[in-house]
Amino acid sequence: MNKIFKTIGLSLMSVLAMTFAACSPEDFDGANQGGLPSVAGLTEGVDYLVSVDQSTNFVTFKLLTPGLYPIWGIDGKTTTDPGYRKFFAMEGDYSYSLKVGNANGVSDGEITGTFHIDETRYDFTPFLQKLTNGETKEWRIYASKKNHMACGTYENPTQHWAANANEKANNGIYDDRITFTMPTEIKSAKGEYTYSPGDDGLIFVNKGVSHYPNQDPNNDYDAAESPMTSTYGFDYNVDENVIMLTLPAGTLFPYMADNSQFDQGSTFRVIDINSKTMTLVLDLDGISWQFILINGADEASAKEFDPDMVNWADVNSPLNLGAPFNTKGELTLWWATYGWNPTSDDDPSVLPITSYKDGVYTITTTCGGNEKWQGQCSMICPINIEAGQYYDFSIDFNSSVEKDNVTFKFAEGVKGDPNAIVEEVGSVKVKKGDNKIRFAKRVAPASFANGKLIFDFGFREAGETYKISNIIIQKHNPK
């Protein structure tokens, strides 16, 4: 989804700020209500342009009037891009609106119009076959799959929180079912959708959602619901090469994350889909929610490879691709205390005391925490990772206390920490004293040249000490 649609208000403020900055003191003495621009007299093709290229399905929206900036409303979204260009995958009629602005403000009136796309230019058949099996297919939340529910950033929707297997077994979500029926005509971009709350008659709802009576404002809650039938839509976002799945306003889903799902509907990015599983991401204001769904019985779980059956390289061997992490000598820290207040962004006193000597990183906590990601320690180093290859990980870890909720993650060293090879969130168990944290035969989903090693000590008390050393990352080498 184009990021500009997610920050409409900021975009307008930025445009106004740029407009004001472009005026010298002699040119501009402040906004003048009497100088508000008007759309009266603006003519398509002369003052503004809505141009459809029927050979590509790209539509260009451009304001041609000097001294004004546009506020386009296109297909339910808003942009201030002066020369906006958008791909429309589906045949059909679409609407747009246009307001204009200048240094004095935004026009009261608006121009509205429509345009037509002659031909659908994306083949949705493979997607719909997986979604519906050509007829009707039932889906459910993949309860036994790690990360089956998660939330985070647009780039990494598991960054803030990710559910472990069956973590929400006490809530009314795992027996919920949704079905998708194959559209009678693909060009209609709409098929039948049904929702069932399961035998318990309950739907799982995020805290703060006010649609139901007696809701809990501070915690997720279950609410009584009935089966319903609705529709689903689909489209293709050419900018991000992703299919979008939409549910109209008032349509239920196994987890209702926000009031907007009732009021405005839901738009999911289809991150991954095959005949068995599907990963959807719902992008809301400031947060993205991930859901992994499955059709039919659970997939057979891949057996964890026994780390004792690995030929481990010496820490100083050329086979240890992770050697740079042992000599980096510094950690990047982001910490928070109970209730996420304060964070280290505002108060460095929540940061731990850290040191490095002879390949050993020492971390001593100065305050407590009670949530995942409240004690992040990371470092980025060059490392050659190849997509599809298997890797083994070994880290010496000494702890002053027994812990069962350490986070360990290794991913690509770019914003959002994508393409994780290991992502054990709040599930690593260590005893008091010396430990070896090991994971074997973990596959790389993508190639990358910089890796990011992340530890998190969100669950802690003040005065705990951890020591990290002898980091080994190697290509899988079984005995």
Beta strands, then each sheet from edge to edge (+ up, - down):
strand 1: 48-53
strand 2: 58-63
strand 3: 69-74
strand 4: 77-79
strand 5: 83-87
strand 6: 92-102
strand 7: 105-106
strand 8: 111-117
strand 9: 136-141
strand 10: 149-152
strand 11: 161-162
strand 12: 177-181
strand 13: 190-196
strand 14: 202-205
strand 15: 221-224
strand 16: 228-237
strand 17: 242-247
strand 18: 255-256
strand 19: 266-273
strand 20: 277-284
strand 21: 287-294
strand 22: 332-335
strand 23: 353-357
strand 24: 360-364
strand 25: 369-370
strand 26: 375-385
strand 27: 390-399
strand 28: 403-412
strand 29: 422-430
strand 30: 433-443
strand 31: 448-456
strand 32: 459-460
strand 33: 465-475
sheet 1: 1+ 2- 5+
sheet 2: 4+ 3- 6+ 7-
sheet 3: 4+ 3- 6+ 8-
sheet 4: 11+ 10- 21+ 9- 12+ 13- 16+ 17- 19+ 20-
sheet 5: 15+ 14- 18-
sheet 6: 22+ 26- 31+ 28- 29+
sheet 7: 23+ 24- 33+ 27- 30+
sheet 8: 25+ 32-
end
